[in-house]
């Protein structure tokens, strides 16, 4: 499966990775590469828990346009 992730650096210098299509699926790392590796593991774990509980594996994500 392929997932879109976001990665940003927080105020402490850590890189935070999130998977928007899986609520609560977040990880971190000291580098972007470490955060990406860690979110891949977090995604696997989140999917396993959601499957075990009979929950949908993902939620719908959409792209919207906002005029600023």
Buried (B, 14 or more C-beta within 10 A) or exposed (E): EEBEBEBEEEEEEBBBBBBEBBEEBBBBBEEEEBBBBBBBEBBEEBBEEBEEEEEEEBEEEEEEEEEE
